Amino acid sequence: MNNLCHVPVVVAAAVACLLLAVPGAESNAQDASRVAAAVELDDMNFNWRFIRDDPPGAASPDFDDSSWRTVQLPHDWSIENIPGTQSPFSPESIGSFDTGYTVGGVGWYRKTFEVPGDASGGVAYLDFGGIYLNSDVFVNGQRVGGQHYGYTSFAIDITDHLLQRGVNTIAVRVNNDDLNSRWYSGSGIYRPARLVFTRPVHTEHWGPQVTTPLVTPERAAVVVATRVVNRSDDDVSFVLASTVLDPQGGVVGRDRAEAVVVAGEAAPVEAKITVETPGLWGPGHPTLYTLRQILTTPGQTPLVRETSFGIRRVEFDPDRGMLLNGESVLLRGLNMHHDNYMLGAAAYPRAEERRVERILAAGYNALRCAHNPPSRALLDAADRLGLLVINESFDTWNRPKWDHENDYSSRFAADWKRDLTNFIKRDRSRPSIIMWSIGNEIPEQNEQLAADTSRMLQEHLRTLDPTRPITIGANTSGPKSDAFLSTFDIVGYNYQEHAYESDRERFPNRLMYGSETYSQRAFDYWSYVERLPYVIGDFVWTGWDYLGEASIGWNGYRPDWDGLGYFPWNTAYCGEIDLLGYKRPYGFYRDVLWRTGRNRVSAFVQSPAPSLEPAPDPGWQLFWSQGDWHPCWTWRGHEGEPLEVVVFSAADEVELLLNGETLGRQPTSADTEYRARFTVPYQPGRLTAIGYTDGQVDAEWSLDTAGPPAEVRLRVDRTAIDADGMDICYVTAELFDADGVRVYHWEDDATLEILVEGPGSLLAVGNGNPVSLESFAGPRRKTFQGRAVAVVRSLRGQRGEIRVTAQSDGLETNELRIMAR
């Protein structure tokens, strides 16, 4: 068994290079008067032509695409209205419940450009963050590359196919063939792209690898492994100067190396830099340093590259669990698929950043990327904001799931090494990533084939990054799993908590965590983490709700296991954070279990009749369901009926009051799973839960009966965005009654029209309703539980004031303003 106990891991996070002059760089660059970075095509994500079709000859530079529409990357056509309809959902979808009744197919993208003057004669890398699925990339009519897998980034050296003068054409064919995913994948070039021009002698495209073999409060040893690539016809001597800058920009360490790189090859260079009294990276204090590398070659302006990184020490001890910078850390984790709901799979950087912000604000400190690599932007945000990440590569290896003949197993044997290499190289220097996961619920996991495949993958992975432990998400345990699970450094168990202690008895050094767990059993799962030091965390399925696996949190898997929810269900409806980014009841329960200091008391009401149709089968609802609980005390037509109220409480006891009159007190502790249940005859007014600790009021939570909606209120996550055509903000529209009480009950939902004026555009509107078939693209959207969220995008190069208005018949209109700067 591989064992990485007591192994310190410190890594870095790569960022895009900018064309810049570096003050004071002369001493590090052989007295050069200036330095320059690689050049990027500044409009690479704009002005693409797109068609949702498969026309012959579309790769040719002479092809007439004037009738195609213009789109911007990132772009996902599966979230757009199906042609001829006003909805992205269809009962005829071949992916059915798995993909949320959305549609794939074939699409083409084309873009023309000229090589920038300051990049002429250099080397060009075409870099795609993600294309789903089966991509073929052409430059000036010649196929230059592409890949089957839709989730790993890949870069293509297109130098030899470019016209240094004149117009170049990039064409990309994308074929999202059917039955290849168990969740919503999206279709198209759904992550940003880059076209990078650099010198013939340059540092490797994926950047340097930064590790720290020694970290103490007094000093850190920073080791930088860089490959200098020579695409010229001659051997070239070079100087590589490496400087570490602290968060304030001060120099805290340097190294300088001289070598020769042979024509057509790459030279490895290692720098060793000591940083005194380092600021350490971790949740709550994500200190980031900058590695500035200046590459100097004879007769050329020095070339600069910057990489942000964090210094931290991670240890995994069989008896003490996970230690971060010497302190014990319990992983308060969630699983999350990659879609952004109303944006589909489109990975706008701000959308990814907002998700990390809201995950952290909800009290989670760790994310398992299910079941594929995420975007650069999400990991950039995790590095910057301090979220721990288990990065996962594949959902299948040799055998398919659900008889999906087009899933990754169909290409695994041919492509795994390339895809795994890109997966590791892109992100191996990030401080947020604490483990690599190489699979999830692998179908052959109880066979020798799985153990052999695991060893093969791990052997290759360790040549790329030997510093992090390797893990798996496995829904197997016990003796039948021993050959497979014993190949891993740390084992992730999906719903196998019953085997934690017995598996540990057979493997006394095994570290483990709940890689998937049920919300409604949160107390049980977290008790294992608190009681057993070798169970280092718990990752709920799921943290953030998602498209696809329709109705898994309402109907569950049907008894015959032939699938999930019937049309029109299109979302899972099982997240502790909903599709719009707001906490659901069990998200508030986490506050109590984890003692986060937030929401020490919260109360929710069981709906007296199913809030959605069809009514769930109680026998099959007990897996991923969170119950039909609501933060609502508006139940017209149920006056006098007994309603069940649950109170989550970190206080010693809880009192429930209705219109100021007590309904009794109940103790709350681990013995009650920090819950109290009351039966309350419904009458309108105010329902209040009060928590008491040591006899004193600890916290309060109130629910008020709402009248009919009277106004729409707007609020925005940011009041200013960049006028770069890529930045976005989220505008939340909520219904309120005449007394200022938020309207929640679905019978009071209203149709809104969202208007955007000025230098911005309405990108999408969503409401989180798991059975809504409405278009995400139009300005009209019905609220769900009194809420809808609009995404507003800036217009490239246009500054000024964006005005957003939400209108609805009979309701007072609200307006807010956002500055595009």
Secondary structure in CASP SS format (residue, H / E / C, confidence):
PFRMAT SS
TARGET T0000
AUTHOR 0000-0000-0000
METHOD secondary structure of the structure
MODEL  1
M C 1.00
N C 1.00
N C 1.00
L C 1.00
C E 1.00
H C 1.00
V C 1.00
P C 1.00
V C 1.00
V C 1.00
V E 1.00
A E 1.00
A E 1.00
A E 1.00
V C 1.00
A C 1.00
C C 1.00
L C 1.00
L C 1.00
L C 1.00
A C 1.00
V C 1.00
P C 1.00
G C 1.00
A H 1.00
E H 1.00
S H 1.00
N H 1.00
A C 1.00
Q C 1.00
D C 1.00
A C 1.00
S C 1.00
R C 1.00
V C 1.00
A E 1.00
A C 1.00
A C 1.00
V E 1.00
E E 1.00
L C 1.00
D C 1.00
D C 1.00
M C 1.00
N C 1.00
F C 1.00
N C 1.00
W E 1.00
R E 1.00
F E 1.00
I E 1.00
R C 1.00
D C 1.00
D C 1.00
P C 1.00
P C 1.00
G C 1.00
A C 1.00
A C 1.00
S C 1.00
P C 1.00
D C 1.00
F C 1.00
D C 1.00
D C 1.00
S C 1.00
S C 1.00
W C 1.00
R E 1.00
T E 1.00
V E 1.00
Q C 1.00
L C 1.00
P C 1.00
H C 1.00
D C 1.00
W H 1.00
S H 1.00
I H 1.00
E C 1.00
N C 1.00
I C 1.00
P C 1.00
G C 1.00
T C 1.00
Q C 1.00
S C 1.00
P C 1.00
F C 1.00
S C 1.00
P C 1.00
E C 1.00
S C 1.00
I C 1.00
G C 1.00
S H 1.00
F H 1.00
D H 1.00
T H 1.00
G C 1.00
Y C 1.00
T C 1.00
V C 1.00
G C 1.00
G E 1.00
V E 1.00
G E 1.00
W E 1.00
Y E 1.00
R E 1.00
K E 1.00
T E 1.00
F E 1.00
E C 1.00
V C 1.00
P C 1.00
G H 1.00
D H 1.00
A H 1.00
S C 1.00
G C 1.00
G C 1.00
V E 1.00
A E 1.00
Y E 1.00
L E 1.00
D E 1.00
F E 1.00
G C 1.00
G C 1.00
I C 1.00
Y E 1.00
L C 1.00
N C 1.00
S E 1.00
D E 1.00
V E 1.00
F E 1.00
V E 1.00
N C 1.00
G C 1.00
Q E 1.00
R E 1.00
V E 1.00
G E 1.00
G C 1.00
Q C 1.00
H C 1.00
Y C 1.00
G C 1.00
Y C 1.00
T C 1.00
S C 1.00
F E 1.00
A E 1.00
I E 1.00
D E 1.00
I C 1.00
T H 1.00
D H 1.00
H H 1.00
L C 1.00
L C 1.00
Q C 1.00
R C 1.00
G C 1.00
V C 1.00
N E 1.00
T E 1.00
I E 1.00
A E 1.00
V E 1.00
R E 1.00
V E 1.00
N E 1.00
N E 1.00
D C 1.00
D C 1.00
L C 1.00
N C 1.00
S C 1.00
R C 1.00
W C 1.00
Y C 1.00
S C 1.00
G C 1.00
S C 1.00
G E 1.00
I C 1.00
Y C 1.00
R C 1.00
P C 1.00
A E 1.00
R E 1.00
L E 1.00
V E 1.00
F E 1.00
T E 1.00
R C 1.00
P C 1.00
V E 1.00
H E 1.00
T E 1.00
E C 1.00
H C 1.00
W C 1.00
G C 1.00
P C 1.00
Q E 1.00
V E 1.00
T E 1.00
T E 1.00
P E 1.00
L E 1.00
V E 1.00
T C 1.00
P C 1.00
E C 1.00
R E 1.00
A E 1.00
A E 1.00
V E 1.00
V E 1.00
V E 1.00
A E 1.00
T E 1.00
R E 1.00
V E 1.00
V E 1.00
N E 1.00
R C 1.00
S C 1.00
D C 1.00
D C 1.00
D C 1.00
V E 1.00
S E 1.00
F E 1.00
V E 1.00
L E 1.00
A E 1.00
S E 1.00
T E 1.00
V E 1.00
L E 1.00
D C 1.00
P C 1.00
Q C 1.00
G C 1.00
G C 1.00
V E 1.00
V E 1.00
G E 1.00
R E 1.00
D E 1.00
R E 1.00
A E 1.00
E E 1.00
A E 1.00
V E 1.00
V E 1.00
V C 1.00
A C 1.00
G C 1.00
E C 1.00
A E 1.00
A E 1.00
P E 1.00
V E 1.00
E E 1.00
A E 1.00
K E 1.00
I E 1.00
T E 1.00
V E 1.00
E E 1.00
T C 1.00
P C 1.00
G C 1.00
L E 1.00
W C 1.00
G C 1.00
P C 1.00
G C 1.00
H C 1.00
P C 1.00
T C 1.00
L C 1.00
Y E 1.00
T E 1.00
L E 1.00
R E 1.00
Q E 1.00
I E 1.00
L E 1.00
T E 1.00
T C 1.00
P C 1.00
G C 1.00
Q C 1.00
T C 1.00
P C 1.00
L E 1.00
V E 1.00
R E 1.00
E E 1.00
T E 1.00
S E 1.00
F E 1.00
G C 1.00
I E 1.00
R C 1.00
R C 1.00
V E 1.00
E E 1.00
F E 1.00
D E 1.00
P C 1.00
D C 1.00
R C 1.00
G E 1.00
M E 1.00
L E 1.00
L E 1.00
N C 1.00
G C 1.00
E E 1.00
S E 1.00
V C 1.00
L C 1.00
L E 1.00
R E 1.00
G E 1.00
L E 1.00
N E 1.00
M E 1.00
H C 1.00
H C 1.00
D C 1.00
N C 1.00
Y H 1.00
M H 1.00
L H 1.00
G C 1.00
A C 1.00
A C 1.00
A C 1.00
Y C 1.00
P H 1.00
R H 1.00
A H 1.00
E H 1.00
E H 1.00
R H 1.00
R H 1.00
V H 1.00
E H 1.00
R H 1.00
I H 1.00
L H 1.00
A H 1.00
A C 1.00
G C 1.00
Y C 1.00
N C 1.00
A E 1.00
L E 1.00
R E 1.00
C E 1.00
A C 1.00
H C 1.00
N C 1.00
P C 1.00
P C 1.00
S C 1.00
R H 1.00
A H 1.00
L H 1.00
L H 1.00
D H 1.00
A H 1.00
A H 1.00
D H 1.00
R H 1.00
L H 1.00
G C 1.00
L C 1.00
L E 1.00
V E 1.00
I E 1.00
N E 1.00
E E 1.00
S C 1.00
F C 1.00
D C 1.00
T C 1.00
W C 1.00
N C 1.00
R C 1.00
P C 1.00
K C 1.00
W C 1.00
D C 1.00
H C 1.00
E C 1.00
N C 1.00
D C 1.00
Y H 1.00
S H 1.00
S H 1.00
R C 1.00
F H 1.00
A H 1.00
A H 1.00
D H 1.00
W H 1.00
K H 1.00
R H 1.00
D H 1.00
L H 1.00
T H 1.00
N H 1.00
F H 1.00
I H 1.00
K H 1.00
R H 1.00
D H 1.00
R C 1.00
S C 1.00
R C 1.00
P C 1.00
S C 1.00
I E 1.00
I E 1.00
M E 1.00
W E 1.00
S E 1.00
I E 1.00
G E 1.00
N E 1.00
E C 1.00
I C 1.00
P C 1.00
E C 1.00
Q C 1.00
N C 1.00
E C 1.00
Q H 1.00
L H 1.00
A H 1.00
A H 1.00
D H 1.00
T H 1.00
S H 1.00
R H 1.00
M H 1.00
L H 1.00
Q H 1.00
E H 1.00
H H 1.00
L H 1.00
R H 1.00
T H 1.00
L H 1.00
D C 1.00
P C 1.00
T C 1.00
R C 1.00
P C 1.00
I E 1.00
T E 1.00
I E 1.00
G E 1.00
A E 1.00
N C 1.00
T C 1.00
S C 1.00
G C 1.00
P H 1.00
K H 1.00
S H 1.00
D H 1.00
A H 1.00
F H 1.00
L H 1.00
S C 1.00
T C 1.00
F C 1.00
D C 1.00
I E 1.00
V E 1.00
G E 1.00
Y E 1.00
N E 1.00
Y C 1.00
Q C 1.00
E H 1.00
H H 1.00
A H 1.00
Y H 1.00
E H 1.00
S H 1.00
D H 1.00
R H 1.00
E H 1.00
R H 1.00
F C 1.00
P C 1.00
N C 1.00
R C 1.00
L E 1.00
M E 1.00
Y E 1.00
G E 1.00
S E 1.00
E E 1.00
T E 1.00
Y E 1.00
S H 1.00
Q H 1.00
R H 1.00
A H 1.00
F H 1.00
D H 1.00
Y H 1.00
W H 1.00
S H 1.00
Y H 1.00
V H 1.00
E H 1.00
R H 1.00
L C 1.00
P C 1.00
Y C 1.00
V E 1.00
I E 1.00
G E 1.00
D E 1.00
F E 1.00
V E 1.00
W E 1.00
T C 1.00
G C 1.00
W E 1.00
D C 1.00
Y C 1.00
L E 1.00
G C 1.00
E C 1.00
A C 1.00
S C 1.00
I C 1.00
G C 1.00
W C 1.00
N C 1.00
G C 1.00
Y C 1.00
R C 1.00
P C 1.00
D C 1.00
W C 1.00
D C 1.00
G C 1.00
L C 1.00
G C 1.00
Y C 1.00
F C 1.00
P C 1.00
W C 1.00
N C 1.00
T E 1.00
A C 1.00
Y C 1.00
C C 1.00
G C 1.00
E C 1.00
I E 1.00
D C 1.00
L C 1.00
L C 1.00
G C 1.00
Y C 1.00
K E 1.00
R C 1.00
P H 1.00
Y H 1.00
G H 1.00
F H 1.00
Y H 1.00
R H 1.00
D H 1.00
V H 1.00
L H 1.00
W H 1.00
R C 1.00
T C 1.00
G C 1.00
R C 1.00
N C 1.00
R C 1.00
V E 1.00
S E 1.00
A E 1.00
F E 1.00
V E 1.00
Q E 1.00
S C 1.00
P C 1.00
A C 1.00
P C 1.00
S C 1.00
L C 1.00
E C 1.00
P C 1.00
A C 1.00
P C 1.00
D C 1.00
P H 1.00
G H 1.00
W H 1.00
Q C 1.00
L C 1.00
F C 1.00
W C 1.00
S C 1.00
Q C 1.00
G C 1.00
D C 1.00
W E 1.00
H E 1.00
P C 1.00
C C 1.00
W C 1.00
T C 1.00
W C 1.00
R C 1.00
G C 1.00
H C 1.00
E C 1.00
G C 1.00
E C 1.00
P E 1.00
L E 1.00
E E 1.00
V E 1.00
V E 1.00
V E 1.00
F E 1.00
S E 1.00
A C 1.00
A C 1.00
D C 1.00
E E 1.00
V E 1.00
E E 1.00
L E 1.00
L E 1.00
L E 1.00
N C 1.00
G C 1.00
E E 1.00
T E 1.00
L E 1.00
G E 1.00
R E 1.00
Q E 1.00
P E 1.00
T C 1.00
S C 1.00
A H 1.00
D H 1.00
T H 1.00
E C 1.00
Y C 1.00
R E 1.00
A E 1.00
R E 1.00
F E 1.00
T E 1.00
V E 1.00
P E 1.00
Y C 1.00
Q C 1.00
P C 1.00
G C 1.00
R E 1.00
L E 1.00
T E 1.00
A E 1.00
I E 1.00
G E 1.00
Y E 1.00
T E 1.00
D C 1.00
G C 1.00
Q E 1.00
V E 1.00
D E 1.00
A E 1.00
E E 1.00
W E 1.00
S E 1.00
L E 1.00
D E 1.00
T C 1.00
A C 1.00
G C 1.00
P C 1.00
P C 1.00
A C 1.00
E E 1.00
V E 1.00
R E 1.00
L E 1.00
R E 1.00
V E 1.00
D C 1.00
R C 1.00
T C 1.00
A E 1.00
I E 1.00
D C 1.00
A C 1.00
D C 1.00
G C 1.00
M C 1.00
D C 1.00
I E 1.00
C E 1.00
Y E 1.00
V E 1.00
T E 1.00
A E 1.00
E E 1.00
L E 1.00
F E 1.00
D C 1.00
A C 1.00
D C 1.00
G C 1.00
V C 1.00
R E 1.00
V C 1.00
Y C 1.00
H C 1.00
W H 1.00
E H 1.00
D H 1.00
D C 1.00
A C 1.00
T E 1.00
L E 1.00
E E 1.00
I E 1.00
L E 1.00
V E 1.00
E E 1.00
G C 1.00
P C 1.00
G E 1.00
S E 1.00
L E 1.00
L E 1.00
A E 1.00
V E 1.00
G E 1.00
N C 1.00
G C 1.00
N C 1.00
P C 1.00
V C 1.00
S C 1.00
L C 1.00
E C 1.00
S C 1.00
F C 1.00
A C 1.00
G C 1.00
P C 1.00
R E 1.00
R E 1.00
K E 1.00
T C 1.00
F E 1.00
Q C 1.00
G C 1.00
R E 1.00
A E 1.00
V E 1.00
A E 1.00
V E 1.00
V E 1.00
R E 1.00
S E 1.00
L C 1.00
R C 1.00
G C 1.00
Q C 1.00
R C 1.00
G E 1.00
E E 1.00
I E 1.00
R E 1.00
V E 1.00
T E 1.00
A E 1.00
Q E 1.00
S C 1.00
D C 1.00
G C 1.00
L C 1.00
E E 1.00
T C 1.00
N E 1.00
E E 1.00
L E 1.00
R E 1.00
I E 1.00
M E 1.00
A E 1.00
R C 1.00
END
